[in-house]
Amino acid sequence: MPKEYSRSSRVAEQIGRELAELIQLELKDPRVGLITLTDVEITADYAHAKVFFSSLKGEAGIEEVMAGLRAASGFLRHELGRRVRIHTLPELHFVYDRSVERGDRLSRLIDEAVQSDRDARHRQD
């Protein structure tokens, strides 16, 4: 049975798609660079939206990216208003998503453990 999505989930999805396109094609701020939107959470009253993102710059350049996104939030919100028809356009709050880096780190640790186990078995033979 397919999972049913609430209206707020569909709106959050649409906001994510539109923001991703706007950031990629319209935003000219060099501080933002290449980012990936990972999720959007919207409040029940549509007043606020948390926009989660990851960046190729990693954690080292995150302050610069955040400053660029904060500076562009008015422009992005205005453009969203032209693309998404809802009664209240949410205020955008950008949040750095560390899950991609954590996943990469865990993957490397698992690879190292597997290699170490192989090396130990190879020495026993």
C-alpha positions as CSV (number, residue, x, y, z in Angstrom):
1,M,0.0,0.0,0.0
2,P,1.6,3.3,-1.0
3,K,2.4,5.8,1.7
4,E,0.2,8.8,1.8
5,Y,1.9,12.2,2.0
6,S,0.4,15.1,3.9
7,R,0.0,18.5,2.2
8,S,2.8,19.9,4.2
9,S,5.1,17.1,3.1
10,R,4.2,17.8,-0.6
11,V,4.8,21.5,-0.1
12,A,8.1,20.9,1.6
13,E,9.1,18.7,-1.3
14,Q,8.1,21.3,-3.8
15,I,10.0,24.0,-1.9
16,G,13.1,21.8,-1.9
17,R,12.9,21.2,-5.7
18,E,12.3,24.9,-6.4
19,L,15.1,26.0,-4.1
20,A,17.5,23.5,-5.6
21,E,16.8,24.9,-9.0
22,L,17.0,28.5,-7.9
23,I,20.3,28.0,-6.1
24,Q,21.8,26.1,-9.0
25,L,20.6,28.4,-11.9
26,E,19.8,31.8,-10.4
27,L,22.0,32.4,-7.4
28,K,25.2,34.2,-8.3
29,D,26.8,34.4,-4.9
30,P,30.3,32.8,-5.1
31,R,30.3,32.0,-1.4
32,V,27.5,29.5,-1.8
33,G,29.3,27.3,-4.4
34,L,28.1,23.8,-5.0
35,I,25.6,22.7,-2.3
36,T,23.1,19.9,-2.3
37,L,19.7,20.2,-0.5
38,T,19.1,17.1,1.5
39,D,15.8,17.9,3.1
40,V,13.2,20.5,3.9
41,E,11.1,20.5,7.0
42,I,8.2,23.0,7.2
43,T,6.1,24.0,10.2
44,A,2.4,23.2,10.3
45,D,1.5,26.9,9.8
46,Y,4.0,27.2,6.9
47,A,5.7,30.1,8.7
48,H,9.2,28.5,8.8
49,A,11.1,26.1,6.7
50,K,14.4,24.4,7.7
51,V,16.4,23.8,4.6
52,F,19.1,21.2,5.2
53,F,22.1,21.1,2.9
54,S,25.5,19.6,2.4
55,S,28.5,21.3,0.7
56,L,31.5,20.1,-1.3
57,K,33.5,22.6,0.8
58,G,32.9,20.4,3.8
59,E,32.8,21.8,7.3
60,A,35.8,24.0,6.8
61,G,34.0,26.4,4.5
62,I,30.5,26.2,6.1
63,E,30.5,29.7,7.6
64,E,31.1,31.3,4.2
65,V,28.3,29.2,2.6
66,M,25.9,30.0,5.5
67,A,26.7,33.7,5.1
68,G,25.9,33.5,1.4
69,L,22.7,31.6,1.9
70,R,21.5,34.1,4.6
71,A,22.3,37.0,2.3
72,A,20.3,35.3,-0.5
73,S,17.4,34.2,1.6
74,G,15.3,37.3,0.7
75,F,15.9,36.7,-3.0
76,L,15.2,33.0,-2.7
77,R,12.0,33.6,-0.8
78,H,10.8,36.2,-3.3
79,E,11.4,33.8,-6.2
80,L,9.7,31.0,-4.3
81,G,6.7,33.2,-4.0
82,R,6.5,33.4,-7.8
83,R,6.8,29.7,-8.2
84,V,4.9,28.1,-5.3
85,R,1.4,29.2,-4.7
86,I,0.7,28.9,-0.9
87,H,-1.0,31.4,1.4
88,T,2.0,31.9,3.6
89,L,5.5,31.8,2.2
90,P,7.9,30.3,4.9
91,E,10.9,32.1,6.3
92,L,13.9,30.1,5.2
93,H,16.3,28.8,7.8
94,F,19.4,27.0,6.4
95,V,20.9,24.2,8.4
96,Y,24.2,22.4,7.5
97,D,23.5,18.6,7.3
98,R,26.5,16.7,8.6
99,S,25.0,13.3,7.9
100,V,26.8,12.9,4.5
101,E,30.2,13.5,6.2
102,R,29.3,11.1,9.0
103,G,28.2,8.5,6.5
104,D,31.5,8.9,4.6
105,R,33.5,8.7,7.8
106,L,31.6,5.5,8.9
107,S,32.1,3.9,5.5
108,R,35.9,4.6,5.7
109,L,36.0,3.1,9.2
110,I,34.2,0.0,8.0
111,D,36.5,-0.4,5.0
112,E,39.5,0.0,7.3
113,A,38.2,-2.7,9.7
114,V,37.5,-5.1,6.8
115,Q,41.0,-4.6,5.4
116,S,42.5,-5.1,8.8
117,D,40.6,-8.3,9.2
118,R,41.7,-9.5,5.8
119,D,45.3,-8.7,6.7
120,A,45.1,-10.5,10.0
121,R,43.7,-13.6,8.3
122,H,46.3,-13.5,5.6
123,R,49.1,-13.4,8.2
124,Q,47.6,-16.5,9.9
125,D,47.7,-18.5,6.6
